[in-house]
Amino acid sequence: MDSLSFFAMTYSRQSVAERAGRHPEKLQSIIEENLDFAESMLIKLMASKNERVQEKAVEFYLRTKGRYRDYVERSENSVLIKKSESLTKEEILKEIERIEGILNNSKKTP
């Protein structure tokens, strides 16, 4: 076990933060080890006998690691508006609010 990992288990958060600040290379090494571990667990989940678990793991892997092959989620929003001359001022304002809501929700989606 890395000394910084042991330190994290036995000391306060502030002490750990101070030590990590003095040894950023050790902190980065621990982060990389944790990522390696998480990736190995994800690979095990992709081979799961539970089809639902397997499906979710594969989907996650493709969304994150398969981007360069165009495995990405895209949010497509279509907006249908009546001709502006047939809308009242109140209807136009409501439509603007509706479109702004769609745009705000699409910004929150990763």
N, C-alpha and C positions, 0 to 999 in steps of 0.2 A: 504494500500500500504506500502511496506517495505521502511524504511527510506533511504536505499541505492538506491532503485529504484527511489525515489523522487529526491535524490541527483543527480542521473545520468541525470534526465530531466532538471535540473536547473543549473548545473555547467559544467565547461569545462571537456574535456576528461582527461586532466592531473590531475585535482582535483579528478575526479572519480577514476582514476588509483591509486592515492596516498591513498585514503580512502579504496579502495578495498585491497590494500597491507597491510593496518593496520588491516583489518577485513576480512581475507580470508574465515572465516566460513560464514559470511553474503553473500559474493560473491558466494560461493558454493551453498548456500541455494537459491539464485536467479536463478542460472543456473539450479538447480533441478526443481524449479517452472516452468521455461520456457520449460524444457523438458516435464514436466507433461502436460503443456498446448499444446505443439506441438503434443504429443501423443494423447491427447483427440481430437484434430482437425483431426488428421489422421484417428482415429476411425470413426469420423463423415463422413469423405470422403469415407471410405470403405462402408458406408451405403447409399451413394449418389444414387439418381435416375438416374443420368447421368452415363450410363454404361462405358463410356471411363474414366471418373474420378474415378469411382469405381474400374475399372480394374487396373489403374495405382497405386492407393492407396494400393490395395491388393498386387500387385506385389512388391511395395516398402516395405511393411510390411514383406512379406515373405523373401525378400532378406536380410533384416536387422535383424528381430527378429526370423526368421525361420531357421537360419543357423544350429542350432543344430539338425534340422530335415532334413538336406541336401537340403534345398531350397537355393542353391547358383548358381551363374552364373559361368560357367567355359569357359575359352577360349581355344579352341583346335586348334592347328596349325599343319597342316601336310605339310611336305616338300618332294617334289619329285625331285630327282636328277638323272641325267643320270650317267651311269658308268663313273668313273673318267678317264679311259683311252680313252674315246671317246670325252672328253672335251679339248678344247684348254686352255692355261693358262689364256687368256682373258675371256673365258667363266666361268672358275672356279672363277676368281675374281668377275665377275658380280654376280655369284650365291652366293658367300659369302656375298656380299653387300645386296643382296635380303634377305637372311636369317637373317642377322643382323637387317635389317629393320623390319622384322616380329618380331624378339625378342624384339627390342626396343619398338614397338607398344604394344606388350603384357605386357610389364612392366608398361606402362602408364595406362592400363585398370585396374580399381579396382577389 
